[in-house]
Amino acid sequence: MALVRSTIGAVKTLITFDIRNGTIEQAKSLITKPAIADMYKWVPIADLPPELAISHIDLFIRSALVKLNAGLGANVTDADKRKQAIILGTARAVITELYRLTPTDLIPGETVTAMYVYTPPVGDAAAGTIAVAPEQTDAVVAVLNADMNFTEAEHGVMSELLMCSVGLPAIQGASLMACGHHYLSEAGEKSRPLYEVIEKQFWKKGGLKTFLEGIEDTARDLLWHKAGHPVNLSLKLKCAVDPAIAEKIRLTGSGSSASRLPAKESNLKAAETALTLCTNVRPFYECYKGSMDCSILHDAVNLASVFLPASLITADNNGGLPGMDPKDWKNAHTPAWVVDRATALRYVDDIMKNNLDQIAMAFGFFEALAESAAMGSTGTAEQTLLNAYSLQKLRNQMAASYYLGREAYGDYKAYKANERTGGKYQPVKAMLR
């Protein structure tokens, strides 16, 4: 008798690599996500060309309504089910067309059998035809055949939801890179700012604001989490890091959707933050005869940014290399083993680890400076650098260096006060170039 196996979910199809003996180039993300509940699974329209999805948005909405009716039951009003179906169906129609999604772009375990079938135009016919798929119950057929009689207000809502959805696969990919989740709603989570900026552009006024009143959190879960969840993770991650896709999203008019794209690896973002910190602190160090040389970090960050992410490398772009001649992109600091983005990021990591004490000291100095500057004005020191987790954690990791930086700010203040007492001032000399 054959052995009975148990269902193990998404990990069953996971393609791994050899961590012990494999190369760094073989390493890849092993992020897998559990399947969403059945009522949120993707309902395709069989044989519908993806470029026709938005013009058939009503079918996506009706299909979603069938699943929501079955899953939500009597606990949710018909009006709220309708709203949820509009959100889910609109978003899926939009990303199907804009990203030309086909069945191979969807996770098999998160799709269900089509409820509609499209037949291409025959002969001189201007358009194809749509029919309800066979083997549906009478109750389901009734919903699928019913005119939803969308109101003018709902038409406007669909237009606004369209703009909210244009960057969805890329933004979910960026969220996965940042925290391993499609969407986390809690304040302070790295995922939240990716979506919050879109809400500020589209949710705070007009018909969408009225439409979402009372169901804001449900709408966030549907739009930011459920709608794109069935799309393959690899597609989302590739979209997230592609500068061309970020620019295309920006050109749609949904600038907020592209505001944090293309996404970058967390260690590169931390290095960029550290570089910004050091650049801000350096003039103050120099004001009291100190110095700050961050050229090696600057060069390493620039180098890592030159290489293409692995998901974008093709035979047509030189394998992701910035140039055939290494002298075009290497400098005196660059180790010989830096040959691609992965090794460039390892080089960035090495520099960051070697200089955590200096970065912690600079953060202590900068934080003390910000607190002092805020005392005479707002009483707060809300700045991006001060809120960066990669810097905040240095308070504990490198406590001695951090507090040394705070003391150094005291020395800076004393030095400047002494200069002023003696009538010495340092005039500003600026030239834009």
Protein Blocks (a to p, Z undefined) as FASTA:
>chain_A
ZZddddebjmlmpccddfklmcfklgccfbdcddddfklpccddehiafklmmmmmmmmm
mmmmmmmmmmnmmmbcfklmmmmmmmmmmmmmmmmmmnopafklpcfklcccdfbdcddd
ehjbfbdcddddehiafklmmmmmpcfkiafklmmmmmmmmmmmmmmmmmmmmmmmmnop
abdfbghiaklmmmmmmmmmmmmgcjllmmmgoplmmmmmmmmmmmmmmpcfklmmmmmm
mmklmmmmmmnopamlmmmcccddfklmmmmmmmmmmmmmmmmmmmnopacdfklmmmmm
mmmmmpccfklgcfklonopabfblklmgcfklcfklmbfklmmmmmmmmmmmmmmmmmm
mmmmmmmmmmmmmmmmnopacdfklmpmklmmmmmmmmmlmmmmmmmmmmmmmmmmmmmm
nopacddddddZZ
